[in-house]
């Protein structure tokens, strides 16, 4: 048999990352089906032999030797059999080697499509098996290529090529070949055909998983992440709570000499992170969420049902409206650059928050403050706060 056939077999296995024995079985199956189309009466009488070591590739038709007119292709007359094999005898079996070049183009094309289809199924099943358990989790992959212009990156993980779209990369981050990065697997699309592993570095849960890796107390459940809001590449706010009164949730996330939070910040390309102690009291939680600004009072305007602040990964509709009053010199800090701090606080708490200066008159009657905040001591930022540009002393709403 031409060595090109066996070289093609080897290449086929290598290109599809499939063991050669598996490829051989698929080729055997395809060739057997092609031969059966040529000899429809001989489905049980066709054998395919492939041995790469001995360079053997045969398609064999096994026929019963008879001394009368053959009933169909499963039989062969004794004289014809002896012309092929002089030792043939009536009642024996003749193994007739078929010429695959005579199968015809249609049969050859069908065999080719069958092999490709089988390999696609193998690859699909293997890909799903490898990544099914990693959905909603992070993996570490190596950047192998960054597409000029579009910016999409090709990543390699466990001998599998993955793709990170530009819009799923952290703004301002420059990926380079050879870099090792952590990515969050959001979903697997197109499962029934060619699965697409959807990756992200902007998803809020990437931050959650990174803290789970760095903070043992989160991994074992002693510290619980109650909520996360994120503007990728700029700032993230995380609300945490301890289930053990002897464990400081904020301190655990920071780590000794800021080692834990610094590791997460480095992975996120310098993104600022505010760690806030969660509170069941909505007013207190809102006050802490507006850190690093100091809040004088929080007025709850609407509380039709008891809110739930548990971490659910989805942005919820606000159940509470509130007014946060801050010292006039803290207004810009509370609002943040382009309203970022206020928006992140609103997303973190699930509330609509109007921010007012303490020098402004309140336009609606409020009987008493729901909470009077104290200086924020348990909201920690990874860097100096990001100040907004000069903001007029006017009502600001974040939701």
C-alpha positions in Angstrom: 0.0 0.0 0.0 1.3 3.5 -0.8 3.0 5.1 2.2 1.0 8.3 1.4 -2.1 6.6 2.8 -0.5 5.9 6.2 1.1 9.4 6.3 -2.4 10.8 5.7 -3.7 8.6 8.6 -1.1 10.0 10.9 -1.7 13.6 9.8 -5.5 13.1 10.3 -5.0 12.0 13.9 -2.5 14.7 14.6 -4.6 17.5 13.1 -7.7 16.4 15.1 -5.7 15.5 18.3 -7.2 12.0 18.0 -5.3 8.8 18.8 -4.3 6.9 15.6 -6.1 3.7 16.7 -9.4 5.7 16.9 -8.7 7.2 13.4 -8.1 3.7 12.0 -11.4 2.4 13.5 -13.3 5.3 11.9 -11.6 4.7 8.5 -12.4 0.9 8.7 -16.0 1.7 9.4 -16.2 4.2 6.5 -14.6 1.8 4.0 -16.8 -1.0 5.1 -19.9 1.1 4.4 -18.5 2.1 1.0 -17.9 -1.6 0.1 -21.3 -2.6 1.3 -22.8 -0.1 -1.1 -21.0 -1.9 -3.9 -22.1 -5.3 -2.6 -25.4 -4.8 -0.8 -25.9 -8.5 -0.3 -22.6 -8.9 1.5 -22.9 -6.8 4.6 -21.6 -9.5 6.9 -19.0 -10.7 4.4 -16.8 -7.6 4.1 -13.6 -7.1 6.2 -11.3 -4.1 6.3 -7.7 -4.7 7.3 -5.4 -1.7 8.3 -2.0 -2.2 9.9 0.3 0.9 9.8 3.3 -1.1 11.1 3.1 -3.7 8.3 1.8 -1.1 5.8 -1.3 -3.2 5.1 -4.6 -1.8 3.9 -7.0 -4.3 2.4 -10.8 -4.4 1.8 -11.7 -8.1 1.6 -14.9 -9.8 0.4 -15.3 -13.2 1.9 -17.2 -15.6 -0.4 -18.4 -19.2 0.1 -17.0 -21.5 -2.6 -19.8 -23.5 -4.3 -19.9 -26.0 -7.3 -23.1 -24.6 -8.8 -24.3 -21.2 -10.0 -23.7 -18.6 -7.2 -26.8 -17.3 -5.6 -25.4 -13.8 -5.1 -22.1 -12.1 -4.3 -21.8 -14.0 -1.1 -20.8 -17.1 -3.2 -18.3 -17.8 -5.8 -18.1 -20.8 -8.3 -15.3 -23.3 -7.6 -13.5 -22.7 -11.0 -13.4 -18.9 -10.5 -12.2 -19.4 -7.0 -9.3 -21.7 -8.1 -8.3 -19.2 -10.7 -7.6 -16.8 -7.8 -6.4 -19.4 -5.2 -5.4 -22.9 -6.6 -6.0 -24.4 -3.1 -9.6 -23.4 -3.1 -12.2 -26.1 -2.4 -16.0 -26.5 -2.3 -17.3 -25.4 1.1 -14.3 -23.3 1.8 -14.0 -19.5 1.8 -12.4 -17.3 -0.7 -11.0 -14.0 0.6 -11.2 -11.7 -2.5 -9.3 -8.5 -2.2 -11.4 -5.6 -3.6 -10.0 -2.8 -5.7 -11.1 0.3 -3.8 -10.3 2.5 -6.9 -13.4 0.9 -8.5 -15.7 2.0 -5.7 -16.6 5.1 -7.6 -16.4 8.8 -6.7 -19.7 8.8 -4.8 -18.6 6.0 -2.5 -15.2 7.6 -1.9 -16.8 10.9 -1.1 -19.3 9.3 1.2 -16.4 7.5 3.0 -14.5 10.8 3.4 -17.6 12.6 4.8 -18.2 9.8 7.2 -14.7 9.9 8.5 -14.8 13.7 8.9 -18.2 13.5 10.6 -16.9 10.9 13.1 -13.9 12.9 13.9 -16.0 16.0 14.4 -18.2 14.1 16.8 -15.2 12.9 18.7 -13.8 16.4 19.0 -17.1 17.8 20.0 -17.7 15.2 22.8 -14.1 15.6 24.0 -14.4 19.4 24.1 -17.7 19.3 26.0 -16.3 16.8 28.4 -13.2 18.9 29.1 -15.0 22.3 29.5 -18.5 21.3 30.8 -17.3 21.3 34.4 -15.4 24.6 34.0 -18.4 26.7 33.0 -18.7 29.6 35.5 -15.1 29.1 36.6 -11.7 30.4 35.6 -8.8 28.7 33.8 -5.3 29.8 33.1 -4.4 30.0 29.4 -1.4 31.2 27.4 -1.7 33.8 24.7 -0.4 32.4 21.4 -1.5 35.1 19.0 -3.1 38.5 18.9 -4.9 39.4 15.7 -3.7 42.8 14.4 -6.5 45.4 14.0 -9.3 43.5 15.5 -7.4 42.6 18.7 -9.0 39.2 19.2 -6.6 36.8 21.0 -5.9 33.1 20.5 -5.3 31.2 23.7 -4.0 27.7 24.3 -5.3 25.7 27.2 -4.6 22.0 27.6 -3.7 21.6 23.9 -7.0 23.3 22.9 -7.2 26.6 21.0 -9.6 29.1 22.5 -10.6 32.6 21.4 -10.9 35.7 23.5 -12.8 38.5 21.7 -11.6 42.1 22.0 -14.8 43.2 23.7 -14.2 40.5 26.4 -10.7 41.9 27.2 -10.1 44.4 29.9 -10.1 47.9 28.4 -6.5 49.2 28.2 -5.0 45.8 28.6 -2.4 44.8 26.0 -2.1 41.1 25.5 1.1 39.7 24.1 2.2 36.3 22.9 3.5 34.1 25.6 1.5 35.9 28.4 -0.3 33.6 30.9 -3.7 35.0 31.8 -6.8 33.9 33.7 -10.1 33.9 31.9 -13.7 33.2 33.0 -15.7 30.7 31.1 -19.2 32.2 30.7 -20.9 29.5 28.6 -20.5 26.9 25.9 -22.4 27.8 22.7 -23.3 25.7 19.6 -23.1 22.5 21.7 -24.7 20.2 19.1 -22.3 21.1 16.3 -19.0 22.8 16.9 -18.9 23.9 20.5 -17.7 27.5 21.1 -16.1 28.1 24.5 -17.1 31.7 25.5 -14.4 33.5 27.5 -14.3 36.8 29.3 -12.0 39.0 31.4 -14.6 41.7 31.9 -17.3 39.5 33.7 -17.8 40.4 37.4 -17.5 36.7 38.4 -13.9 36.7 37.2 -13.1 38.9 40.2 -15.1 36.6 42.5 -13.2 33.5 41.4 -9.8 35.3 41.7 -10.6 36.2 45.3 -11.6 32.5 45.9 -8.2 31.5 44.7 -6.4 34.0 46.9 -8.5 34.0 50.0 -8.9 30.6 51.7 -11.7 32.0 54.0 -13.8 32.6 50.9 -13.1 29.2 49.4 -14.1 27.4 52.6 -17.2 29.6 53.2 -16.0 31.5 56.3 -16.1 34.7 54.3 -19.0 35.2 51.8 -19.1 37.5 48.8 -22.6 39.0 49.0 -22.5 41.3 45.9 -20.1 42.5 43.2 -20.4 45.5 40.9 -17.7 46.1 38.3 -16.6 48.4 35.6 -13.8 46.4 34.0 -10.5 48.1 33.7 -11.4 50.8 36.1 -13.0 49.8 39.5 -14.8 47.0 41.2 -16.8 47.0 44.5 -17.2 43.9 46.5 -19.4 43.4 49.6 -18.2 40.7 52.0 -19.6 39.2 55.2 -18.0 36.8 57.7 -19.9 33.8 59.0 -17.4 33.6 61.9 -17.4 36.5 64.4 -13.7 36.0 65.0 -12.9 36.5 61.3 -12.7 40.0 59.8 -14.1 39.6 56.3 -12.5 42.8 54.9 -9.1 42.0 56.5 -9.1 38.5 55.2 -9.6 39.7 51.6 -6.8 42.3 51.9 -4.3 39.9 53.4 -1.1 40.6 55.3 0.7 43.6 53.8 -2.1 43.7 51.2 -0.7 40.5 49.6 -4.1 39.0 48.7 -5.8 42.0 47.2 -2.6 43.0 45.4 -2.4 39.6 43.7 -5.9 40.1 42.3 -5.2 43.7 41.2 -2.1 42.5 39.3 -4.1 39.9 37.5 -6.7 42.6 36.5 -4.0 44.9 35.1 -4.2 47.4 38.0 -8.0 47.6 38.3 -9.0 49.4 41.6 -10.9 47.3 44.1 -13.1 48.5 47.0 -13.8 45.9 49.6 -16.8 46.8 51.7 -18.3 45.1 54.8 -21.9 44.0 54.0 -24.8 45.1 56.2 -28.3 43.8 56.4 -29.4 47.4 57.1 -30.0 48.9 53.6 -29.1 52.4 54.8 -25.9 51.3 56.4 -25.0 49.2 53.3 -25.7 52.1 51.0 -23.5 54.4 53.2 -20.6 51.9 53.0 -21.1 51.3 49.3 -20.4 55.0 48.5 -16.9 54.7 50.0 -14.4 56.3 49.8 -16.8 59.2 50.3 -18.1 59.8 53.8 -21.9 59.9 54.1 -23.7 62.0 56.6 -27.2 60.5 56.3 -29.1 57.9 54.2 -32.8 58.4 53.9 -34.9 55.4 52.7 -37.8 56.6 50.5 -39.3 53.3 49.5 -39.1 49.8 51.0 -42.1 47.9 49.8 -40.6 44.5 50.5 -37.6 43.2 52.4 -34.6 43.3 50.0 -32.2 40.4 49.5 -28.6 41.3 48.9 -27.3 37.8 48.4 -24.9 37.4 45.5 -26.8 36.1 42.5 -24.6 37.3 39.6 -27.4 39.2 37.9 -28.2 42.9 38.0 -31.6 43.2 39.8 -34.2 45.9 39.5 -34.0 48.3 42.5 -36.4 47.6 45.3 -35.4 50.6 47.4 -35.0 54.3 46.6 -32.8 56.3 48.9 -31.2 59.7 49.3 -27.6 59.8 50.5 -26.5 63.2 52.0 -22.8 63.9 51.9 -20.7 66.8 53.1 -20.3 69.3 50.2 -16.6 68.7 49.9 -17.4 64.9 49.5 -19.9 65.3 46.7 -17.5 64.8 43.8 -15.9 61.9 45.6 -19.3 60.2 46.2 -20.3 60.7 42.6 -17.0 59.6 41.2 -15.4 60.2 37.8 -18.3 60.3 35.2 -20.6 59.1 37.9 -18.7 55.8 38.3 -18.7 55.6 42.1 -22.4 56.3 42.4 -23.3 53.8 39.6 -21.2 51.0 41.1 -22.7 51.6 44.6 -26.2 51.4 43.0 -25.4 48.2 41.3 -23.8 46.7 44.4 -26.8 47.5 46.7 -29.5 47.0 44.1 -30.9 50.4 45.1 -31.7 53.7 43.4 -29.5 56.3 45.1 -29.8 60.1 44.8 -26.8 61.8 46.1 -27.1 65.4 47.6 -24.8 67.8 49.2 -25.6 68.7 52.8 -25.8 72.3 51.7 -28.8 71.6 49.5 -32.4 71.8 50.8 -34.3 68.5 50.6 -37.2 68.8 48.3 -39.4 66.1 49.9 -40.4 65.8 53.5 -38.5 63.1 55.4 -39.4 62.5 59.0 -36.0 61.3 60.2 -32.8 59.8 58.9 -32.8 56.0 58.5 -29.2 55.9 59.4 -26.4 58.3 60.3 -23.1 57.1 58.9 -19.8 57.1 60.7 -16.4 57.4 59.1 -16.0 54.4 56.8 -13.4 52.2 58.4 -14.3 48.9 56.8 -14.4 49.9 53.2 -10.9 49.5 51.7 -9.6 50.6 48.4 -6.6 49.1 46.6 -5.3 52.6 45.7 -6.1 56.3 46.2 -9.8 57.0 45.2 -10.5 58.1 41.7 -11.9 61.7 42.0 -14.4 63.2 39.6 -14.0 66.4 37.9 -15.6 69.4 39.5 -19.3 68.5 39.8 -22.1 71.1 40.4 -24.0 70.8 43.7 -27.1 69.3 42.2 -29.1 66.1 42.7 -27.3 63.1 41.2 -29.1 59.8 40.7 -27.5 56.4 40.2 -29.4 53.3 39.4 
